[in-house]
Amino acid sequence: NCTYDKDKSPGCPIFTLGQIVSMISPPQNFTELSIKGAVIVFNVQWNCNLDQYTENNCIPVYSVTREDAANSNYKGYNNRFSTYQYVSNGIQYRTLVKAYGIQYRTLVKAYGIQYRTL
């Protein structure tokens, strides 16, 4: 039961959506992103020396970037999809939905080094 805090619990991998958005540089408005949409990449970088492994020297480094262009006409995550229904007389109806939102992508990079003589 923890939530990520850079100083108090840097090894805790649980983030709120607001925390992730606040890590983006330049700062972003979560409400605006959720309405207009965005593509956010959450990067996790592990660099561990397994010869000197302790919990304190193998802590991931987190960074967040916005992948789409904030000033573009095609910003954010938006998707169109349709559903089809048939009524009793055989007529087919289609409902077209255009959905906006935040798309999160996670990228994990890990390096582990251990030296052994054979």
C-alpha positions in Angstrom: 0.0 0.0 0.0 2.1 2.8 -1.3 2.0 5.7 -3.8 5.0 7.0 -5.6 6.8 9.9 -4.0 10.3 10.9 -5.3 11.7 11.5 -1.8 9.7 9.2 0.5 9.0 6.1 -1.6 11.0 6.2 -4.9 10.7 2.4 -5.3 6.9 2.4 -5.2 5.6 1.8 -8.8 2.1 3.0 -8.1 1.2 6.4 -9.7 -2.0 8.4 -9.9 -2.9 9.8 -13.3 -2.5 13.3 -11.9 1.0 12.5 -10.8 1.9 11.2 -14.3 0.5 14.3 -16.0 2.4 16.6 -13.5 5.7 14.9 -14.5 5.4 16.2 -18.1 7.6 19.1 -19.1 6.3 21.7 -19.9 3.4 21.4 -17.4 0.1 20.2 -18.7 -3.5 20.6 -17.5 -5.0 17.2 -16.7 -8.6 18.4 -17.3 -7.7 19.8 -20.7 -5.8 16.7 -21.7 -8.7 14.4 -20.8 -11.1 16.5 -22.9 -8.9 17.1 -26.0 -6.8 14.0 -25.7 -3.1 13.3 -25.5 -0.6 10.6 -26.1 1.7 10.2 -23.1 4.8 8.0 -22.9 5.8 6.8 -19.4 9.5 5.8 -19.3 11.0 3.6 -16.7 14.8 3.2 -16.7 16.5 0.5 -14.5 20.3 0.6 -14.2 21.4 -2.0 -11.7 24.8 -3.3 -10.7 24.0 -6.8 -9.4 27.4 -7.2 -7.8 26.6 -4.5 -5.3 22.8 -5.0 -5.3 20.7 -3.5 -2.5 17.2 -2.1 -2.7 18.6 1.5 -2.4 21.0 1.3 -5.4 18.6 -0.3 -7.9 15.7 2.2 -8.0 14.1 3.0 -11.3 14.2 6.4 -12.8 10.8 7.6 -14.1 10.2 10.2 -16.8 7.1 11.3 -18.8 6.9 12.9 -22.2 4.0 14.0 -24.4 4.3 12.3 -27.7 1.7 14.2 -29.8 2.1 17.9 -30.7 0.1 20.1 -28.3 -0.4 22.8 -30.9 -1.4 20.5 -33.8 -4.8 20.1 -35.3 -4.5 16.3 -34.8 -3.4 16.3 -31.2 -4.2 13.7 -28.7 -5.8 10.3 -28.8 -8.9 10.1 -30.8 -10.6 7.1 -32.3 -13.7 6.4 -34.4 -15.5 3.2 -34.0 -19.0 2.0 -35.0 -21.5 -0.4 -33.7 -24.2 -2.1 -35.8 -27.7 -3.0 -34.7 -30.5 -4.8 -36.5 -34.1 -4.1 -35.8 -36.9 -6.6 -36.1 -37.8 -5.6 -39.7 -34.2 -6.3 -40.9 -33.0 -2.7 -41.2 -29.5 -2.2 -40.1 -28.5 0.9 -38.0 -25.1 2.1 -37.3 -23.9 4.2 -34.4 -20.6 6.1 -35.1 -18.7 7.2 -32.0 -15.7 9.5 -31.9 -13.8 9.1 -28.7 -11.2 11.4 -27.2 -9.0 10.7 -24.3 -5.5 10.1 -22.9 -3.5 7.2 -24.3 -0.7 6.0 -22.0 2.2 4.1 -23.4 4.8 2.5 -21.1 8.4 2.1 -22.1 10.6 0.0 -19.8 14.4 -0.2 -20.2 16.5 -2.2 -17.9 20.3 -2.9 -17.6 21.7 -5.3 -15.2 25.4 -5.8 -14.8 27.2 -8.6 -13.0 30.9 -9.5 -13.2 32.0 -13.1 -12.8 35.2 -14.9 -13.6 35.0 -18.3 -15.3 
